[in-house]
Amino acid sequence: MQQAPTKKQPLRKGGAVLWVQAGFFVEKRLVMAVRLEIMDDQRQAKNDKDAGNDVSDDGLENEQLVDAEKGNKTAERNLSAACIPVFAHRQPRADLFRFIVKIEYSRNDNQKYEYEHGEPPVMQIYFHCNGDDQKMRMDFPVHWRIEAMYSQIIDTIKQFDTIIIHRHVRPDPDAYGSQIGLKYILSHNYPNKRVLAAGEHDYTMDFLDFPDMVEDADFEGALVIVTDTANKDRIDDQRYHSGAKLVKIDHHPNDDNYGDICQVDTQASSSSEMIYELFTYGQAEENWAMPDAGARLLYAGIIGDTGRFLFPSTTQKTFDVAGELIKYDFDRNELHNGMYEMDRKLLHLQGYMYQNFQIDENGAAFVKITQDILAKFDVTPTDTSLLVGSLGNVKGIKAWVILIEEDTEIRVRLRSKGPVINTLAKEFGGGGHPMASGAVAYSWDEADRVIQRLEEICAKA
């Protein structure tokens, strides 16, 4: 998504910030303008009296601005916000737009103030103040969710005859569920289009489905959609950039804002849940129908990424979507067995993990699985993906890391019951969700540093 201010205004020296105005753009079309007004109590009261009504409940009122450097609260101000639909691809609908706002800025006294809500990326914005002219560009972090993006994605899909869908390397059920589930939905509703699922097949996903053989020539003039993949480096099949247009649909933090169209919803339990939401828009606007095979894949993706609805990412909406998907004709028992049944050798390795994990007094735990251990139990590094959540059953554990040695690297699998651990993963070149992340270490010394940092995080939790 392109981001830009609706109207560039200089920062005027002297006095307090009066208002901030930002524009949200889709394909260079202005979708929404947001105006944030910052007023003192006296001016707010005067405006309310002149208007003859109370302050709107839609505003952000009576928020404290905090001096982040000194830790002191400044004078309290009323912060009111008005969201103004300016243009939508179709008829503007107020229910399609929702915003979570975070403001962080420096005023003329060189002190830093914050109004904080959400975990946003950063966009550039200009402030309009009273006083003398002085142009300054400020960082204005804003997290937004524009559901109208789904309509734009549907319009884009309609424009292309060939659609190639990618997902991440080392796939899990949500990767296959969102990718191949979307493939079935689009193939069913657009039978004249050629829809392909790219990427190398992982045998642990045999129970779900299989990707297609995609040739270089298939990318010519094609729409490429990447699901469930936060970073370009993790996209399976790096030919993804060879198409005519690129769409990203993901629920991980948007650390790598790639794609001509980027739809990221970190509040979604899974990318499969997002694909179902895309389907509901297609159903309402284009009379899409859901094939049974598509419902099965999306359901698998949701229960996989929510740990059978046990993880904190599970919401009321997640249960609602799952409730709709089970109305379709597929064998849930067979699907569950395929996802969670384990060979005896894998259960033996799980027993080894329970016998050999270490935990400190603050609830930080780890277990190391060397290549010798993998060979002893005749298990591959990929097989261990089914065991990542095992230590979550241990009483008193806060967060844990499972370290799996491969030929040239050590795979780092992080899980948590409370402390945020994706920041730790990023320290070691990885990423992921706040409670479930991964990274790579290149020596056991580096792996020990991961353990040390995890212990520090749990000690502060």
LINNOR-V628486 format. One record per pair of residues at least 24 apart in sequence whose C-alpha atoms are under 7 Angstrom apart, sorted by the first residue. I is the first residue (numbers start at 1). J is the second residue. Records with the same first field share a line. If there is no record, write none. Layout:
BEGIN
I=J  J
END
This chain:
BEGIN
1=25  26  260  261  262
2=26
3=123
4=124
5=125
6=33
8=126
9=126  127  128
10=126  127  128  133  134  135  136
11=126  127  128  129  133  134  135  136
12=128  129  130  131  132  133  134  135
13=108  130  131  132  133  134
14=108  130  131  132
15=129  130  131
16=129
17=128  129
18=128  129
19=127  128
20=127  128
22=125
30=86  87
31=85  86  87  88
32=84  85  86  87
33=83  84  85  86
34=82  83  84
35=81  82  83
36=80  81  82
37=79  80  81
38=77  78  79  80
39=77  78  79
40=77  78
41=77  78
65=113  114  115
66=113  114
67=111  112  113
68=112  113  114
69=112
96=146  147  148
97=145  146  147
98=144  145  146
99=143  144  145
100=143  144
101=142  143
102=141  142
103=140  141
104=140  141
105=138  139  140
118=143
119=143
149=263
150=278  281
151=281
154=282
160=222  223
161=193  194
162=193  194  195  222  223
163=194  195  196  222  223  224
164=195  196  197  198  222  223  224  225
165=196  197  198  224  225  226
166=197  198  199  225  226  227  235  236
167=226  227  228  229  235  236
168=228  229  234  235  236
169=234  235  236
171=202
173=300  301  304
174=270  271  272  300  301  302  304  305
175=227  228
177=272  297  298  300  301
178=227  271  272  275  298  301
179=227
180=297
181=294  295  297  298
182=275  294
184=291  293  294
185=290  291  294
188=291
189=288  289
198=237
199=236  237
200=236
207=338
219=243
220=244
227=271
228=271
230=254  255  256
231=256
252=432  433
269=302  305  306  313  314  318
270=301  302  305
272=298  301  302
273=302
292=328  329  330
295=325  328
296=330
299=325
345=377  378
346=379
349=377
350=387
362=458  459
363=396  397  398  399  458
364=397  398  399  400  454  455  458
365=397  399  400  401
366=400  401  402
367=401  402  403
368=402  403  404
369=403  404  405
370=404  405
371=405  406
381=406
388=413
398=458
409=440  441  442  443
410=440  441  442  443
411=439  440  441
412=438  439  440  441
413=437  438  439
414=438
419=458  461
END
